[in-house]
Amino acid sequence: MELAQDKIDLIEKIIKNDKKFANNEDLYDDFFNETCKRSFMIVKTVTSDATLEAYLRKIATTSILNVLKNSGRLRRTKSGYMSSGEVSLETLTPDTRPDYSTVSITYSTANIQETPEDIVIKKEILQKVIDSVYLINDSEPDKKYLDLYMMRYEKGMTQKEIAENLGLSQSEISKRLFKLMEKVKQAFN
């Protein structure tokens, strides 16, 4: 498995910036190998740097979780993942539970903003969808795929409203929307 040095550097940067990397630095080689193994085909096929980085972030997160689970440092609970060194509140008995009845907890509102990379990726994907819909509509203009897309996804109309507007049955609208989304998916492949 051969990766270009810039791709290796990108994977390394993504792994080291992941919050689960802290306190697990000794597993870096496992994180790196697992991420490379899972991302090899994507690295070879995706041409956009921003899209590639987004894919690699998701792959690295999944790879890190898998390595941590396999090494016994992370376990799945009903509420998500927890470090194996932590004690679940569900396992405590009433006698061993601490008394927090007098503790006051306040939360600050989190302001999560999209990163510039996220915005670029969303714009690229949306542009690809729009371009695909126009091409699909041009190939089959009698199906009115562009009108369907605009009414459903731009105007937020229901299938029933679209059916009334176009003079078709709701089941026909449902079929055409499904076919449109299948064709858009094919355009991404």
C-alpha positions as a Python dict, from the first residue, in 0.01 Angstrom:
ca = {
    (1, 'M'): (0, 0, 0),
    (2, 'E'): (165, 319, -125),
    (3, 'L'): (38, 664, -31),
    (4, 'A'): (185, 997, -133),
    (5, 'Q'): (368, 1182, 141),
    (6, 'D'): (113, 1466, 144),
    (7, 'K'): (-167, 1213, 211),
    (8, 'I'): (37, 1051, 488),
    (9, 'D'): (97, 1393, 645),
    (10, 'L'): (-274, 1474, 622),
    (11, 'I'): (-373, 1147, 791),
    (12, 'E'): (-113, 1207, 1064),
    (13, 'K'): (-243, 1561, 1124),
    (14, 'I'): (-605, 1444, 1142),
    (15, 'I'): (-523, 1166, 1389),
    (16, 'K'): (-320, 1393, 1616),
    (17, 'N'): (-598, 1655, 1616),
    (18, 'D'): (-865, 1403, 1717),
    (19, 'K'): (-969, 1448, 2081),
    (20, 'K'): (-943, 1075, 2147),
    (21, 'F'): (-573, 1081, 2054),
    (22, 'A'): (-492, 1256, 2384),
    (23, 'N'): (-385, 1004, 2650),
    (24, 'N'): (-365, 734, 2382),
    (25, 'E'): (-50, 848, 2202),
    (26, 'D'): (105, 504, 2248),
    (27, 'L'): (-153, 365, 2003),
    (28, 'Y'): (-61, 610, 1725),
    (29, 'D'): (79, 339, 1496),
    (30, 'D'): (-242, 138, 1530),
    (31, 'F'): (-454, 448, 1464),
    (32, 'F'): (-245, 533, 1158),
    (33, 'N'): (-245, 180, 1014),
    (34, 'E'): (-618, 133, 1063),
    (35, 'T'): (-695, 473, 905),
    (36, 'C'): (-469, 400, 606),
    (37, 'K'): (-624, 58, 557),
    (38, 'R'): (-979, 200, 562),
    (39, 'S'): (-904, 504, 346),
    (40, 'F'): (-678, 358, 77),
    (41, 'M'): (-944, 344, -198),
    (42, 'I'): (-1088, 686, -112),
    (43, 'V'): (-745, 851, -122),
    (44, 'K'): (-698, 709, -472),
    (45, 'T'): (-1039, 820, -605),
    (46, 'V'): (-1128, 1155, -444),
    (47, 'T'): (-967, 1449, -623),
    (48, 'S'): (-1088, 1744, -415),
    (49, 'D'): (-860, 1819, -120),
    (50, 'A'): (-1144, 1952, 95),
    (51, 'T'): (-1363, 1649, 25),
    (52, 'L'): (-1073, 1412, 89),
    (53, 'E'): (-997, 1575, 423),
    (54, 'A'): (-1362, 1547, 530),
    (55, 'Y'): (-1371, 1178, 439),
    (56, 'L'): (-1041, 1116, 616),
    (57, 'R'): (-1167, 1285, 934),
    (58, 'K'): (-1465, 1051, 949),
    (59, 'I'): (-1251, 747, 866),
    (60, 'A'): (-991, 843, 1128),
    (61, 'T'): (-1258, 888, 1395),
    (62, 'T'): (-1403, 545, 1319),
    (63, 'S'): (-1056, 389, 1308),
    (64, 'I'): (-956, 542, 1642),
    (65, 'L'): (-1278, 418, 1804),
    (66, 'N'): (-1217, 67, 1669),
    (67, 'V'): (-857, 58, 1790),
    (68, 'L'): (-958, 186, 2135),
    (69, 'K'): (-1237, -74, 2159),
    (70, 'N'): (-1007, -354, 2043),
    (71, 'S'): (-738, -252, 2290),
    (72, 'G'): (-986, -252, 2579),
    (73, 'R'): (-961, 120, 2643),
    (74, 'L'): (-1312, 200, 2530),
    (75, 'R'): (-1640, 22, 2573),
    (76, 'R'): (-1988, 80, 2443),
    (77, 'T'): (-2264, 170, 2687),
    (78, 'K'): (-2631, 255, 2639),
    (79, 'S'): (-2544, 622, 2620),
    (80, 'G'): (-2244, 591, 2386),
    (81, 'Y'): (-1877, 514, 2440),
    (82, 'M'): (-1692, 542, 2768),
    (83, 'S'): (-1335, 489, 2874),
    (84, 'S'): (-1290, 147, 3032),
    (85, 'G'): (-1126, 320, 3329),
    (86, 'E'): (-1448, 507, 3410),
    (87, 'V'): (-1727, 365, 3622),
    (88, 'S'): (-2077, 373, 3477),
    (89, 'L'): (-2339, 531, 3701),
    (90, 'E'): (-2572, 244, 3616),
    (91, 'T'): (-2338, -3, 3789),
    (92, 'L'): (-2332, 186, 4119),
    (93, 'T'): (-2564, 66, 4394),
    (94, 'P'): (-2767, 310, 4605),
    (95, 'D'): (-2516, 257, 4888),
    (96, 'T'): (-2211, 347, 4677),
    (97, 'R'): (-2359, 638, 4480),
    (98, 'P'): (-2235, 983, 4579),
    (99, 'D'): (-2493, 1234, 4705),
    (100, 'Y'): (-2523, 1516, 4456),
    (101, 'S'): (-2855, 1651, 4582),
    (102, 'T'): (-2703, 1983, 4690),
    (103, 'V'): (-2486, 2038, 4381),
    (104, 'S'): (-2592, 2311, 4140),
    (105, 'I'): (-2501, 2264, 3777),
    (106, 'T'): (-2512, 2534, 3512),
    (107, 'Y'): (-2447, 2488, 3144),
    (108, 'S'): (-2325, 2743, 2897),
    (109, 'T'): (-2468, 2735, 2549),
    (110, 'A'): (-2231, 2580, 2301),
    (111, 'N'): (-2176, 2781, 1987),
    (112, 'I'): (-2080, 2525, 1727),
    (113, 'Q'): (-1985, 2682, 1400),
    (114, 'E'): (-1913, 2513, 1075),
    (115, 'T'): (-1552, 2512, 970),
    (116, 'P'): (-1462, 2661, 632),
    (117, 'E'): (-1386, 2307, 513),
    (118, 'D'): (-1736, 2191, 607),
    (119, 'I'): (-1891, 2482, 417),
    (120, 'V'): (-1679, 2414, 107),
    (121, 'I'): (-1766, 2044, 113),
    (122, 'K'): (-2138, 2114, 148),
    (123, 'K'): (-2124, 2361, -141),
    (124, 'E'): (-1937, 2114, -361),
    (125, 'I'): (-2184, 1836, -285),
    (126, 'L'): (-2485, 2061, -341),
    (127, 'Q'): (-2340, 2182, -672),
    (128, 'K'): (-2286, 1823, -782),
    (129, 'V'): (-2647, 1738, -691),
    (130, 'I'): (-2782, 2039, -881),
    (131, 'D'): (-2566, 1964, -1186),
    (132, 'S'): (-2684, 1602, -1178),
    (133, 'V'): (-3050, 1702, -1156),
    (134, 'Y'): (-3011, 1933, -1459),
    (135, 'L'): (-2844, 1656, -1661),
    (136, 'I'): (-3108, 1402, -1559),
    (137, 'N'): (-3385, 1648, -1646),
    (138, 'D'): (-3228, 1718, -1986),
    (139, 'S'): (-3212, 1345, -2063),
    (140, 'E'): (-3580, 1289, -1971),
    (141, 'P'): (-3764, 1625, -1992),
    (142, 'D'): (-4108, 1461, -1993),
    (143, 'K'): (-4052, 1336, -1636),
    (144, 'K'): (-4011, 1697, -1508),
    (145, 'Y'): (-3734, 1596, -1267),
    (146, 'L'): (-3614, 1956, -1227),
    (147, 'D'): (-3964, 2074, -1134),
    (148, 'L'): (-3995, 1784, -889),
    (149, 'Y'): (-3660, 1866, -728),
    (150, 'M'): (-3739, 2237, -696),
    (151, 'M'): (-4086, 2183, -551),
    (152, 'R'): (-3978, 1912, -306),
    (153, 'Y'): (-3635, 2026, -192),
    (154, 'E'): (-3627, 2400, -262),
    (155, 'K'): (-3989, 2493, -180),
    (156, 'G'): (-4046, 2211, 71),
    (157, 'M'): (-4376, 2103, -81),
    (158, 'T'): (-4529, 1769, 15),
    (159, 'Q'): (-4577, 1492, -239),
    (160, 'K'): (-4951, 1555, -230),
    (161, 'E'): (-4904, 1926, -308),
    (162, 'I'): (-4664, 1843, -593),
    (163, 'A'): (-4913, 1590, -733),
    (164, 'E'): (-5191, 1850, -732),
    (165, 'N'): (-4961, 2108, -891),
    (166, 'L'): (-4846, 1875, -1172),
    (167, 'G'): (-5177, 1694, -1219),
    (168, 'L'): (-5029, 1353, -1135),
    (169, 'S'): (-5102, 1094, -867),
    (170, 'Q'): (-4912, 1105, -540),
    (171, 'S'): (-4777, 754, -605),
    (172, 'E'): (-4636, 871, -940),
    (173, 'I'): (-4465, 1165, -767),
    (174, 'S'): (-4321, 927, -508),
    (175, 'K'): (-4187, 695, -782),
    (176, 'R'): (-4033, 982, -977),
    (177, 'L'): (-3868, 1130, -667),
    (178, 'F'): (-3724, 789, -583),
    (179, 'K'): (-3594, 745, -939),
    (180, 'L'): (-3447, 1095, -932),
    (181, 'M'): (-3257, 1026, -610),
    (182, 'E'): (-3133, 692, -748),
    (183, 'K'): (-3003, 869, -1059),
    (184, 'V'): (-2834, 1137, -848),
    (185, 'K'): (-2667, 865, -641),
    (186, 'Q'): (-2545, 702, -962),
    (187, 'A'): (-2400, 1036, -1072),
    (188, 'F'): (-2191, 1041, -753),
    (189, 'N'): (-2054, 697, -830),
}
